[in-house]
Amino acid sequence: MACAASTEPAGQFDLDAPWRLDARVRVRPEAFGALLYHFGTRQLSFLKSPALLEVVRSLAAHAARRQACRPGI
């Protein structure tokens, strides 16, 4: 099963490729990070860090995943 936010098959992760959150995923911020719900697969995921939530929110604004993971870029 692929990640709700991935555009690649499971097991492949290229930090230099672009990434965006699937349109069927909703993010609900929480004090611990966030809840993510995929309306297509009905899968619930947890982000256990507010910093990770910021990375997920900024994915579409970067040309590569590596850039989204660098603070201040």
MOPAC internal coordinates of N, CA, C and O (Angstrom, degrees):
PM7 1SCF
backbone

  N    0.0000 0     0.00 0     0.00 0    0    0    0
  C    1.4431 1     0.00 0     0.00 0    1    0    0
  C    1.5226 1   108.71 1     0.00 0    2    1    0
  O    1.2310 1   119.64 1   -47.52 1    3    2    1
  N    1.2911 1   118.29 1   132.48 1    3    2    1
  C    1.4544 1   123.08 1   179.58 1    5    3    2
  C    1.5276 1   110.42 1   -82.66 1    6    5    3
  O    1.2310 1   121.11 1   -23.77 1    7    6    5
  N    1.2942 1   115.49 1   156.23 1    7    6    5
  C    1.4586 1   122.01 1   177.45 1    9    7    6
  C    1.5250 1   109.46 1   -65.23 1   10    9    7
  O    1.2310 1   120.36 1   -31.50 1   11   10    9
  N    1.3086 1   116.92 1   148.50 1   11   10    9
  C    1.4651 1   121.75 1  -178.97 1   13   11   10
  C    1.5227 1   112.25 1   -60.93 1   14   13   11
  O    1.2310 1   120.44 1   153.84 1   15   14   13
  N    1.3112 1   116.77 1   -26.16 1   15   14   13
  C    1.4564 1   120.23 1  -177.76 1   17   15   14
  C    1.5214 1   112.74 1  -100.99 1   18   17   15
  O    1.2310 1   119.50 1   178.45 1   19   18   17
  N    1.3139 1   118.56 1    -1.55 1   19   18   17
  C    1.4506 1   122.15 1  -174.00 1   21   19   18
  C    1.5236 1   112.34 1   -87.86 1   22   21   19
  O    1.2310 1   121.17 1   -27.82 1   23   22   21
  N    1.3188 1   115.36 1   152.18 1   23   22   21
  C    1.4627 1   121.35 1   173.30 1   25   23   22
  C    1.5194 1   110.27 1  -112.85 1   26   25   23
  O    1.2310 1   120.14 1  -169.13 1   27   26   25
  N    1.3462 1   117.34 1    10.87 1   27   26   25
  C    1.4544 1   123.28 1  -177.58 1   29   27   26
  C    1.5228 1   110.69 1  -123.66 1   30   29   27
  O    1.2310 1   120.07 1   -20.81 1   31   30   29
  N    1.3209 1   117.48 1   159.19 1   31   30   29
  C    1.4650 1   120.06 1   174.12 1   33   31   30
  C    1.5273 1   110.86 1   -60.86 1   34   33   31
  O    1.2310 1   120.63 1   -25.85 1   35   34   33
  N    1.3142 1   116.39 1   154.15 1   35   34   33
  C    1.4676 1   121.36 1   179.28 1   37   35   34
  C    1.5161 1   110.27 1   -57.60 1   38   37   35
  O    1.2310 1   120.74 1   -35.57 1   39   38   37
  N    1.3259 1   116.18 1   144.43 1   39   38   37
  C    1.4554 1   121.15 1   178.19 1   41   39   38
  C    1.5186 1   114.13 1    93.51 1   42   41   39
  O    1.2310 1   119.64 1   170.37 1   43   42   41
  N    1.3301 1   118.29 1    -9.63 1   43   42   41
  C    1.4589 1   121.34 1   178.92 1   45   43   42
  C    1.5214 1   108.56 1  -113.77 1   46   45   43
  O    1.2310 1   120.65 1   -47.69 1   47   46   45
  N    1.3162 1   116.36 1   132.31 1   47   46   45
  C    1.4590 1   120.54 1  -179.68 1   49   47   46
  C    1.5117 1   108.78 1  -146.87 1   50   49   47
  O    1.2310 1   120.15 1   -75.64 1   51   50   49
  N    1.3059 1   117.33 1   104.36 1   51   50   49
  C    1.4559 1   123.89 1  -179.50 1   53   51   50
  C    1.5213 1   108.51 1  -104.75 1   54   53   51
  O    1.2310 1   119.98 1   -69.76 1   55   54   53
  N    1.3281 1   117.65 1   110.24 1   55   54   53
  C    1.4619 1   121.23 1  -178.06 1   57   55   54
  C    1.5219 1   113.43 1   -67.28 1   58   57   55
  O    1.2310 1   119.94 1   164.44 1   59   58   57
  N    1.3196 1   117.71 1   -15.56 1   59   58   57
  C    1.4560 1   119.93 1  -178.92 1   61   59   58
  C    1.5264 1   112.63 1   -96.75 1   62   61   59
  O    1.2310 1   119.92 1  -176.16 1   63   62   61
  N    1.3203 1   117.75 1     3.84 1   63   62   61
  C    1.4634 1   121.71 1   177.63 1   65   63   62
  C    1.5315 1   109.85 1   -95.71 1   66   65   63
  O    1.2310 1   120.06 1   -26.94 1   67   66   65
  N    1.3202 1   117.49 1   153.06 1   67   66   65
  C    1.4710 1   119.27 1   176.53 1   69   67   66
  C    1.5285 1   110.75 1   -70.54 1   70   69   67
  O    1.2310 1   120.80 1   -20.46 1   71   70   69
  N    1.2963 1   116.08 1   159.54 1   71   70   69
  C    1.4683 1   121.42 1   179.92 1   73   71   70
  C    1.5091 1   107.96 1  -147.78 1   74   73   71
  O    1.2310 1   120.45 1   -34.23 1   75   74   73
  N    1.3031 1   116.75 1   145.77 1   75   74   73
  C    1.4637 1   121.56 1   175.89 1   77   75   74
  C    1.5135 1   108.15 1  -145.42 1   78   77   75
  O    1.2310 1   121.02 1   -23.25 1   79   78   77
  N    1.2967 1   115.66 1   156.75 1   79   78   77
  C    1.4499 1   121.56 1   177.82 1   81   79   78
  C    1.5227 1   109.06 1   -75.73 1   82   81   79
  O    1.2310 1   120.04 1   -44.80 1   83   82   81
  N    1.3082 1   117.54 1   135.20 1   83   82   81
  C    1.4591 1   122.16 1   178.33 1   85   83   82
  C    1.5251 1   109.52 1   -57.94 1   86   85   83
  O    1.2310 1   120.01 1   -40.07 1   87   86   85
  N    1.3260 1   117.58 1   139.93 1   87   86   85
  C    1.4619 1   122.07 1  -178.68 1   89   87   86
  C    1.5271 1   112.64 1   -62.63 1   90   89   87
  O    1.2310 1   120.19 1   160.15 1   91   90   89
  N    1.3296 1   117.25 1   -19.85 1   91   90   89
  C    1.4671 1   120.59 1   179.80 1   93   91   90
  C    1.5264 1   112.83 1   -88.73 1   94   93   91
  O    1.2310 1   120.34 1  -176.63 1   95   94   93
  N    1.3392 1   116.95 1     3.37 1   95   94   93
  C    1.4697 1   121.17 1  -179.55 1   97   95   94
  C    1.5242 1   109.61 1   -99.56 1   98   97   95
  O    1.2310 1   120.89 1   -46.82 1   99   98   97
  N    1.3116 1   115.91 1   133.18 1   99   98   97
  C    1.4609 1   122.23 1   174.69 1  101   99   98
  C    1.5186 1   108.30 1  -113.03 1  102  101   99
  O    1.2310 1   120.99 1   -40.91 1  103  102  101
  N    1.3222 1   115.71 1   139.09 1  103  102  101
  C    1.4546 1   122.64 1  -178.64 1  105  103  102
  C    1.5282 1   108.61 1  -111.72 1  106  105  103
  O    1.2310 1   121.11 1   -53.15 1  107  106  105
  N    1.3244 1   115.48 1   126.85 1  107  106  105
  C    1.4667 1   120.35 1   176.27 1  109  107  106
  C    1.5273 1   108.32 1  -116.85 1  110  109  107
  O    1.2310 1   120.26 1   -72.83 1  111  110  109
  N    1.3423 1   117.10 1   107.17 1  111  110  109
  C    1.4661 1   120.16 1   179.26 1  113  111  110
  C    1.5299 1   111.17 1   -60.92 1  114  113  111
  O    1.2310 1   121.06 1   -37.85 1  115  114  113
  N    1.3041 1   115.59 1   142.15 1  115  114  113
  C    1.4658 1   123.37 1   177.01 1  117  115  114
  C    1.5259 1   107.84 1  -136.34 1  118  117  115
  O    1.2310 1   120.35 1   -11.96 1  119  118  117
  N    1.3262 1   116.93 1   168.04 1  119  118  117
  C    1.4641 1   121.25 1  -179.78 1  121  119  118
  C    1.5298 1   111.81 1   -60.30 1  122  121  119
  O    1.2310 1   119.83 1   147.00 1  123  122  121
  N    1.3353 1   117.94 1   -33.00 1  123  122  121
  C    1.4667 1   122.36 1  -178.25 1  125  123  122
  C    1.5181 1   113.06 1   -85.31 1  126  125  123
  O    1.2310 1   119.49 1   167.13 1  127  126  125
  N    1.3193 1   118.57 1   -12.87 1  127  126  125
  C    1.4619 1   123.49 1  -175.17 1  129  127  126
  C    1.5197 1   109.44 1   152.62 1  130  129  127
  O    1.2310 1   120.61 1    82.76 1  131  130  129
  N    1.3548 1   116.45 1   -97.24 1  131  130  129
  C    1.4661 1   119.26 1   179.06 1  133  131  130
  C    1.5213 1   111.53 1  -169.58 1  134  133  131
  O    1.2310 1   121.69 1   -20.14 1  135  134  133
  N    1.3217 1   114.38 1   159.86 1  135  134  133
  C    1.4610 1   122.80 1   169.30 1  137  135  134
  C    1.5206 1   106.77 1  -105.99 1  138  137  135
  O    1.2310 1   120.18 1   -42.99 1  139  138  137
  N    1.3273 1   117.25 1   137.01 1  139  138  137
  C    1.4598 1   122.29 1   175.46 1  141  139  138
  C    1.5173 1   107.76 1  -120.07 1  142  141  139
  O    1.2310 1   120.91 1   -48.82 1  143  142  141
  N    1.3328 1   115.87 1   131.18 1  143  142  141
  C    1.4649 1   120.10 1   179.19 1  145  143  142
  C    1.5165 1   108.62 1  -125.08 1  146  145  143
  O    1.2310 1   120.46 1   -52.38 1  147  146  145
  N    1.3243 1   116.73 1   127.62 1  147  146  145
  C    1.4611 1   122.78 1   178.35 1  149  147  146
  C    1.5284 1   108.20 1   -99.28 1  150  149  147
  O    1.2310 1   120.37 1   -65.79 1  151  150  149
  N    1.3271 1   116.89 1   114.21 1  151  150  149
  C    1.4586 1   121.43 1  -176.40 1  153  151  150
  C    1.5239 1   113.21 1   -72.36 1  154  153  151
  O    1.2310 1   119.61 1   163.64 1  155  154  153
  N    1.3211 1   118.34 1   -16.36 1  155  154  153
  C    1.4604 1   121.00 1   176.94 1  157  155  154
  C    1.5153 1   112.73 1   -81.16 1  158  157  155
  O    1.2310 1   120.98 1   133.74 1  159  158  157
  N    1.3290 1   115.74 1   -46.26 1  159  158  157
  C    1.4700 1   120.36 1  -177.34 1  161  159  158
  C    1.5299 1   112.28 1   -98.32 1  162  161  159
  O    1.2310 1   120.47 1   169.00 1  163  162  161
  N    1.3251 1   116.70 1   -11.00 1  163  162  161
  C    1.4669 1   123.98 1  -176.69 1  165  163  162
  C    1.5246 1   111.45 1    62.34 1  166  165  163
  O    1.2310 1   120.81 1  -150.82 1  167  166  165
  N    1.3233 1   116.06 1    29.18 1  167  166  165
  C    1.4519 1   122.02 1  -179.92 1  169  167  166
  C    1.5312 1   110.27 1   -91.55 1  170  169  167
  O    1.2310 1   120.96 1   -45.88 1  171  170  169
  N    1.3280 1   115.77 1   134.12 1  171  170  169
  C    1.4511 1   122.90 1   176.95 1  173  171  170
  C    1.5267 1   108.58 1  -105.46 1  174  173  171
  O    1.2310 1   120.78 1   -49.93 1  175  174  173
  N    1.3312 1   116.11 1   130.07 1  175  174  173
  C    1.4623 1   121.33 1   179.04 1  177  175  174
  C    1.5214 1   108.68 1  -127.05 1  178  177  175
  O    1.2310 1   121.14 1   -21.55 1  179  178  177
  N    1.3110 1   115.43 1   158.45 1  179  178  177
  C    1.4562 1   121.56 1  -179.16 1  181  179  178
  C    1.5250 1   109.71 1  -121.81 1  182  181  179
  O    1.2310 1   120.81 1   -42.61 1  183  182  181
  N    1.3319 1   116.06 1   137.39 1  183  182  181
  C    1.4570 1   121.90 1   168.15 1  185  183  182
  C    1.5136 1   104.79 1  -104.78 1  186  185  183
  O    1.2310 1   120.42 1   -62.16 1  187  186  185
  N    1.3035 1   116.80 1   117.84 1  187  186  185
  C    1.4665 1   120.84 1  -172.26 1  189  187  186
  C    1.5201 1   113.44 1   -95.07 1  190  189  187
  O    1.2310 1   120.65 1  -154.29 1  191  190  189
  N    1.3257 1   116.36 1    25.71 1  191  190  189
  C    1.4582 1   120.31 1  -179.70 1  193  191  190
  C    1.5260 1   109.58 1  -157.17 1  194  193  191
  O    1.2310 1   119.88 1   -47.50 1  195  194  193
  N    1.3270 1   117.83 1   132.50 1  195  194  193
  C    1.4737 1   119.71 1   174.23 1  197  195  194
  C    1.5375 1   111.91 1   -60.22 1  198  197  195
  O    1.2310 1   120.26 1   148.05 1  199  198  197
  N    1.3358 1   117.11 1   -31.95 1  199  198  197
  C    1.4702 1   119.74 1   178.12 1  201  199  198
  C    1.5240 1   110.73 1   -65.10 1  202  201  199
  O    1.2310 1   120.08 1   140.19 1  203  202  201
  N    1.3180 1   117.45 1   -39.81 1  203  202  201
  C    1.4587 1   121.16 1   178.05 1  205  203  202
  C    1.5292 1   110.74 1   -66.08 1  206  205  203
  O    1.2310 1   120.35 1   144.50 1  207  206  205
  N    1.3110 1   116.94 1   -35.50 1  207  206  205
  C    1.4652 1   120.87 1   175.82 1  209  207  206
  C    1.5258 1   110.39 1   -60.20 1  210  209  207
  O    1.2310 1   120.23 1   138.08 1  211  210  209
  N    1.3218 1   117.17 1   -41.92 1  211  210  209
  C    1.4598 1   120.55 1   178.44 1  213  211  210
  C    1.5234 1   111.57 1   -63.87 1  214  213  211
  O    1.2310 1   120.15 1   142.57 1  215  214  213
  N    1.3171 1   117.32 1   -37.43 1  215  214  213
  C    1.4733 1   120.87 1   176.45 1  217  215  214
  C    1.5198 1   109.34 1   -62.45 1  218  217  215
  O    1.2310 1   119.87 1   131.92 1  219  218  217
  N    1.3270 1   117.85 1   -48.08 1  219  218  217
  C    1.4644 1   121.97 1  -179.12 1  221  219  218
  C    1.5218 1   110.51 1   -61.49 1  222  221  219
  O    1.2310 1   120.10 1   137.07 1  223  222  221
  N    1.3145 1   117.41 1   -42.93 1  223  222  221
  C    1.4662 1   120.82 1   179.76 1  225  223  222
  C    1.5258 1   112.37 1   -64.27 1  226  225  223
  O    1.2310 1   119.98 1   151.96 1  227  226  225
  N    1.3299 1   117.63 1   -28.04 1  227  226  225
  C    1.4625 1   120.71 1  -175.76 1  229  227  226
  C    1.5252 1   113.62 1   -95.80 1  230  229  227
  O    1.2310 1   119.17 1   179.74 1  231  230  229
  N    1.3171 1   119.19 1    -0.26 1  231  230  229
  C    1.4726 1   121.64 1  -174.55 1  233  231  230
  C    1.5219 1   113.51 1   -53.91 1  234  233  231
  O    1.2310 1   120.12 1   131.41 1  235  234  233
  N    1.3211 1   117.38 1   -48.59 1  235  234  233
  C    1.4644 1   120.64 1  -175.23 1  237  235  234
  C    1.5298 1   112.47 1   -67.52 1  238  237  235
  O    1.2310 1   119.93 1   160.55 1  239  238  237
  N    1.3206 1   117.74 1   -19.45 1  239  238  237
  C    1.4609 1   121.20 1  -178.30 1  241  239  238
  C    1.5273 1   112.84 1   -83.35 1  242  241  239
  O    1.2310 1   119.92 1   176.16 1  243  242  241
  N    1.3266 1   117.76 1    -3.84 1  243  242  241
  C    1.4609 1   121.70 1  -176.96 1  245  243  242
  C    1.5225 1   111.17 1  -117.95 1  246  245  243
  O    1.2310 1   121.16 1   -32.07 1  247  246  245
  N    1.3242 1   115.39 1   147.93 1  247  246  245
  C    1.4614 1   120.88 1   179.93 1  249  247  246
  C    1.5231 1   112.17 1   -76.54 1  250  249  247
  O    1.2310 1   120.28 1   161.25 1  251  250  249
  N    1.3400 1   117.07 1   -18.75 1  251  250  249
  C    1.4644 1   120.74 1  -179.08 1  253  251  250
  C    1.5215 1   109.78 1  -146.77 1  254  253  251
  O    1.2310 1   121.14 1   -28.22 1  255  254  253
  N    1.3154 1   115.42 1   151.78 1  255  254  253
  C    1.4653 1   120.59 1   179.18 1  257  255  254
  C    1.5164 1   111.39 1   -59.72 1  258  257  255
  O    1.2310 1   120.69 1   142.07 1  259  258  257
  N    1.3103 1   116.29 1   -37.93 1  259  258  257
  C    1.4604 1   121.22 1  -178.79 1  261  259  258
  C    1.5322 1   110.22 1   -56.64 1  262  261  259
  O    1.2310 1   119.90 1   139.34 1  263  262  261
  N    1.3336 1   117.80 1   -40.66 1  263  262  261
  C    1.4659 1   121.80 1   178.85 1  265  263  262
  C    1.5198 1   111.13 1   -66.35 1  266  265  263
  O    1.2310 1   119.58 1   141.10 1  267  266  265
  N    1.3085 1   118.41 1   -38.90 1  267  266  265
  C    1.4661 1   121.57 1  -179.06 1  269  267  266
  C    1.5290 1   111.29 1   -66.01 1  270  269  267
  O    1.2310 1   119.79 1   153.83 1  271  270  269
  N    1.3080 1   118.01 1   -26.17 1  271  270  269
  C    1.4599 1   122.01 1  -178.30 1  273  271  270
  C    1.5142 1   113.56 1   -86.63 1  274  273  271
  O    1.2310 1   119.95 1   174.37 1  275  274  273
  N    1.3215 1   117.70 1    -5.63 1  275  274  273
  C    1.4703 1   120.91 1   179.15 1  277  275  274
  C    1.5225 1   109.18 1   -93.21 1  278  277  275
  O    1.2310 1   119.88 1   -56.86 1  279  278  277
  N    1.3148 1   117.83 1   123.14 1  279  278  277
  C    1.4648 1   119.79 1   179.02 1  281  279  278
  C    1.5259 1   111.50 1   -64.53 1  282  281  279
  O    1.2310 1   120.96 1   -38.17 1  283  282  281
  N    1.3092 1   115.77 1   141.83 1  283  282  281
  C    1.4587 1   120.96 1   175.24 1  285  283  282
  C    1.5049 1   116.04 1    80.30 1  286  285  283
  O    1.2310 1   119.91 1  -173.77 1  287  286  285
  N    1.3319 1   117.77 1     6.23 1  287  286  285
  C    1.4783 1   119.93 1  -179.51 1  289  287  286
  C    1.5076 1   109.00 1  -103.68 1  290  289  287
  O    1.2310 1   120.10 1   180.00 1  291  290  289

